[in-house]
Every structure is written in structure tokens, then in C-alpha cells.
Amino acid sequence: MAPQALNAPTWALARLRPSLHAHVFQVGTDKALFCTRTQQLHALNDSAHLIWTLLAGEHSCETAALALEGLGIEPASARAFVHDAALSWLTQGLLTPEPVLDLLNSGPAHAARYNVCGFGFELRHFGQARLCSGDVFAPLFSACASPSFTLSVVGLGDHDFLFKDAQPIGMRRRRETAPALKAAITAELCNAPGEGFFIHAALVRVGSKRVLIAGDPGAGKSTLALALVAAGVAYGGDDIVRISEAGAQAASFAATAKA
């Protein structure tokens, strides 16, 4: 094993599998990597194209680094190039370690169903993933009969790998998992069929009326809402609010989901 591998992250020592959403194509003399899930296009220079071809072909990161060395790139630089490229593609869900997929195909260590503004989902944990749902999603707990979608968290080493209906969302550091799950849930809500629409706002109740507090991220919506609650106003929520003919309904995520 190369000295650099001794401190390598767990994913760097595993075979990596490409997502079904990842496609490489060429326009003229330029090569690009396109993700059909996110609709994002990534330019590939010759080195990046070689790294992708090897990693997507189930070769190791070490093999990809050696291939770059064969082109005259200094060993430390070659390993840094491979590490940075693989890390980016893992984060975007374009590559996934084989052991993570093996865990995903096994039974979950824990599963629970939740409800957000009338839309149900199931959250599953596999491998070394910490049970974040108890604290973060407890306010949403519901025994919904038929969830609209499933989110899975697979833990490997110091990272979690997120999936929506078995399709990769991407790799996150464990402290980033809860906000990433919240973002995935929000995206599903915004794309869900049905009446009404969702907005990013806080919601409080003053008597029989409901008051929305809107603003840019970090503007102080939650701070103002909590100050009003301290003054005696009823709390509704401080993140996502669904507006429909039935009125305003908030999703009460825990604060750690917004970190």
C-alpha cells in the first residue's frame, strides 16, 4: 500500500460505481460530464476525463493516480488531482463506493415514516449512519401508510451517503447530513403535485390569524418568530410553509436541520 493510502478516507480505498445519471459526451474537441438528475454540466480536461474513465470503470483511485504519473505528473500532484476529482463527483452523487451500495441492498438498521405538510416519506439508516431522525425529524413523526418517497442514509467511515428512492444524492460529512436531508425533503415538497405552493418563511399565530414572516436566508425570520413566541404569540414554524385554500401549514423541522 502506498504511504498516502495510510491516511486516505475510507471511500478512497474502495471501488467506485458511476451513477446511472452520469453521462460523458464530446462536443467538438471538448469533453463534458452531464448529470441528468441535477441537469448540471461539468467540463472535463484530458486529466479529468482520464480519471473519470478509470474510476467509472471500477479502477481504484491508486490506479488513476498511477496513470497520471505515467503522463509525467508528479506523484503527490497526481494523487491530489484524483482525490479532488473523486471527492467532487462523490459529493454530487456521480460516484458511489461499492461497499455503500452493498449496505444499501441489505436491510436497514432503522426505518421510520414522517409527514411534512401532508406528504409522507420514509427515512432509512444503514451501516455506520447515526440515527439523526430522532432529534431532527421527531416533530414530523407520523404513522403514514404510504410514503411518497424514501430517503436513505448509508454511513461509511466519517461520511454519510444519501439516496432518494435508491438513487444517489451524494456524499456528506456526518455533520452535514441533517441539513442535506432537509434540503432533499424541501425539494420533493416543492415538486410534489397538489394544490397550493411552498415558501421559505416563519409562521406565527395571533389569535385566529396566521402571520407569515418572510425574508432572505439569515435575515432573522427564526429569531423574530421566537421573540414573538416569548412575548406570547403562538408558534407555527420557522422554515417551510405550505400555502393553500385550507390556509398556511408549517413544517416544524428541528433547528439542527437548518445548520
N, C-alpha and C positions, 0 to 999 in steps of 0.2 A: 504494500500500500504506500502511495506517495505521502511524503511528510504533510502536504497540505490537506490530505484527506483526514488526518487525525482530528482536526478541528472543524471539519466540514459539517454543515447541517445535515440532519437525517435524510432529507429529500435528495441531497446531492449524491448520496451513496446508493440510491435506488434507480431502477429503470423507470423512465418517464413515458407515459402514454399520451398521445395527442387527443385533443377533443374532437368530436365529430363536427364541431362548429368551426374548426380551424382549416383554412384552405390557403395554399400558396399558389400564386399565379404570376405571370410575367406580362408586363406591358412594355413593348419595345425591348430595351436593354435593362429595364428596371424590374426588380422582383419585389413582391409585397405579400404580407400575411394578412388575411382577412378573417374576421370573426363574424359569423352570421348571427350569433346571439346578441352581441353588443353593437353590430354594424360598424365596427371600428377597423380601420385600415392601417397597417404598420409597414413602413418601408423597410426593406432588408438589403443591407450591403452584402458584398460577397462573403465576408466572415460570418455575419449573422445568418445568412442563408445556409452556409455550411453547418453551423451549429444547429440550426433548426432541423436540417435534413438528418443529421446524425441522431439527435435526441428524439425526434419524432419516429425515427427508425429503430427505436429502443436500444440505442447505444448509450453507454454511460457518459456522465459529464467528464470523466477522466479521458475517455476515448476522444471526445470532442476537443478537449484541451490539447491532447497529443496531435490531433490533426492540424490544429492551428500552429503548433510548434513546427510541424512539418513544412509549413508555409513560411517559416522564418521568424515567427513571432516569439519573443522571449517567454520562457515558461511561466513566470509569475503573471505576466500580462495575459497570456493565453488562458490561464485558469480564472483570472478576474473577468475576462470577457465572457467566458462560458457561464460563470456564476451569475453575473449581472443579467445576461440574456435569459437564462433559465428562471431566475427569480422573477423577472418581469412577466414571463409567459405563465409561470405558476400562479402569480397574483391575479392575472387576468383570466385564469381558468382555461388557458390554451393547452397546458400540460398538467398532468396529474401523476404522482408517483404510483407505481404498480401496487405497493402494499396498501395504499389508501383505497384503491378500487377493490382489492381483496376484502378489506374490512367492510366496505360499503355493501358488498354482496353477502356479508354474514348478517346474523341477527343483531339489531341494535341493543346496546346496553340499557337504554332507556328511551321511551317514547311517550309523548303526551299531546293532547289536542287543545287548541286555543281558538278564541274567537275575537276578531277585530272588526268592530262596526258591522257585524252581521256576516262576515266572511270567515269561514273556518280554515285552519291549517293544522298540520301535524308536524311536530318538531322531534327529530330523532338524533340520538347521540351514539357514536361508535368509537371504539378504540380508546385513546387517551383523552378524548374530549371531556372537558369538565362540564358538569351539569349546570349550565348557566340559566336554564329556563326557570328554575325555582325562584330566583331573586328577580330576574329581569322581566319575565313574562307572566309571573304569578297573577297580576291584575287582569290578565286576559284569559285565564284558565276557564275552559268550558268543555263540557262533555258533548261536543258537536258530533253528530252521527256521520256526516260525510264531508270531510275536509276538501276544500277546493284545490289545495296543493300541499306538497310535502317538502319541508326543509330538513336537510341532514347535515350534521357536523361530525367530521371524522378527525380525530386527534392523532397526530404523528409527531413525535419529538416535541419541539416547542411551538409547533404550528397547528392550526386547525384548517381543514379543507371543507368548504361549504358547497352544498349541492342543492339544486331545486329540481324536484322530480327526477333525481338521479343524474341530472346534467350539471357539470361543474360550474360554479360561480367564481371560485378562486381560492387561493391560499391566504390566510391571515395570521398574524401573530395572535396569541391567545387573548391578549387584552383588547384586540380589535374585533373579536368575534361577535360580541353582543351588538355593537353599532352596525356591523355588516349585516347581521341577521335582520335588524330593524330596517335597514335600507332595502333589503330584499323584500320584506313584507310590505313596505310602503310602495315599492314599485308594482307589486302584484295588486295591491288595492287600487292604485291609480289606473291600472289597465283592466280591472275587473268590469264585467258588464253590469248593468243595473242603473237605476235612476240616481240622480244626484252627482256630486263630484267631491273631491277631497282637497283640502287646503292645509297649509302648514300654519298653524295658529294655536293659541291657547284659548280655552273656553272656561268661563265662569258663569255662575247663575246668580242673578239678583232678583229675588222674589220669584215670579213666574217667568221672567225673561232670561234669555241666554245672551251673553255678550262675548263676541269674538275679539281677541287681541292679536292682530296680525303684525308682521314686520320681518325684516331680513334676519337670517341666522345670526345669533349673538346680539340682537338688538335689545334683548331683555324681556321677551314675552313671558318666559317662565318666572323670572324674578318678579315682574309686576303681578302675575297671576297669584304667586304665593304670598306676596304682600297684601293683596286683596283678600285672600283667604284668611290671613292673620287678622284682618280687620273685620272679619265676619261674613265675607261673601262665600258662597258655596263653590267648591272646586269641581270643574268638569274634566279638564285635561290640559296638557301643555305641549302637545306635539302635532298630532294629526286629527283633523276634524272632518267628518263627513256631513255635507250639506244636502238635504233632500226635502221633499214636500213634508216629510214627517218631522223636520226640524234639524237641529245640529246634534251630532253624536260624536264624542271624542274617543280616541284610543288611548288608554292610560298605560303607556309604557313606563317602566321604572326609569329613574334618572340615569342609571348606568348604561342604558341602551342608547343614550344620546352622547356618550363621552367621545 
